[in-house]
Amino acid sequence: MKLQNIGNTLRVSQINELTASNSASIRDSIREGLLAGHQILDMDLSETTFIDSSGLGILISLQKTLRARNGAIRIVHPTPTVVQVLELTRMHRIFDLVRD
């Protein structure tokens, strides 16, 4: 996983899976990387091949954290697998999906 600070945005990339086995460590790393000025969290899921309910839980938890800062989380370049899971669970209505 890679974290990048870009102004008021924290960009997270290079995540292969969001699952029960790695969800806590990913969430903790992202929270540690969030600076006081960050209002946007870009989750680049272009390399994510699998996401389970724990992975969805991470996204929801981080969304709550960002909303408390008057910010938002964006799902950037999600793979078709990720889009399918988000649509099946109707989470695509909660998150801003940036496909281009």
C-alpha positions in Angstrom: 0.0 0.0 0.0 1.2 3.5 -0.9 0.2 6.8 0.8 0.7 10.1 -1.0 0.0 13.6 0.4 -1.4 16.0 -2.3 -2.5 19.2 -0.7 -5.8 18.6 1.2 -5.9 15.0 -0.2 -4.5 11.8 0.9 -4.2 9.3 -2.0 -4.0 5.6 -1.1 -3.0 3.2 -3.9 -1.4 -0.3 -4.5 -4.0 -2.2 -2.6 -4.4 -5.8 -3.9 -7.2 -6.9 -1.6 -9.5 -5.4 1.1 -10.3 -8.4 3.3 -10.7 -9.5 6.9 -7.0 -10.5 6.9 -5.7 -7.0 6.1 -8.5 -4.6 6.9 -7.4 -3.5 10.4 -3.8 -2.8 9.3 -4.9 -0.9 6.2 -7.4 1.2 8.2 -4.8 2.0 10.9 -2.2 3.0 8.3 -4.6 5.3 6.5 -5.7 6.9 9.8 -2.1 7.5 10.7 -1.5 9.0 7.3 -4.4 11.4 7.6 -3.1 14.9 8.5 -5.2 17.6 10.1 -5.6 19.4 6.7 -6.8 16.4 4.8 -10.4 16.6 3.7 -10.3 14.2 0.8 -9.3 10.6 0.8 -8.7 9.1 -2.7 -8.8 5.3 -2.6 -7.2 4.2 -5.8 -8.6 0.7 -6.2 -7.3 0.1 -9.7 -5.3 -2.9 -8.5 -7.8 -4.3 -6.1 -8.9 -7.8 -7.2 -11.1 -8.7 -4.2 -13.1 -6.9 -1.5 -15.2 -8.5 1.2 -17.5 -7.2 3.9 -14.5 -6.2 6.1 -13.1 -4.2 3.2 -16.5 -2.5 2.9 -16.4 -1.8 6.6 -13.1 0.0 6.2 -14.5 2.2 3.5 -17.5 3.1 5.6 -15.4 3.7 8.7 -13.1 6.0 6.8 -16.1 7.8 5.2 -17.3 8.6 8.7 -13.9 9.9 9.7 -13.8 12.2 6.6 -17.3 13.4 7.0 -16.4 14.6 10.6 -13.9 16.8 8.9 -16.4 18.0 6.3 -14.6 15.9 3.7 -15.3 12.9 1.6 -13.8 9.6 0.4 -13.5 9.0 -3.4 -13.1 5.5 -4.9 -10.7 6.1 -7.8 -10.4 3.8 -10.8 -12.2 0.8 -9.2 -11.8 -2.5 -10.9 -14.9 -4.2 -12.3 -14.9 -6.6 -9.3 -15.0 -3.7 -6.9 -17.7 -1.9 -8.8 -19.8 -5.1 -8.8 -19.5 -5.5 -5.0 -20.3 -1.8 -4.5 -23.3 -2.0 -6.7 -24.6 -5.3 -5.2 -24.4 -3.8 -1.7 -25.7 -0.4 -2.9 -22.6 1.3 -1.5 -22.0 3.0 -4.9 -24.7 5.5 -3.7 -22.6 6.4 -0.6 -19.2 6.8 -2.3 -18.1 9.1 -5.1 -16.8 6.7 -7.8 -14.2 8.3 -10.1 -13.8 6.0 -13.1 -11.7 8.2 -15.4 
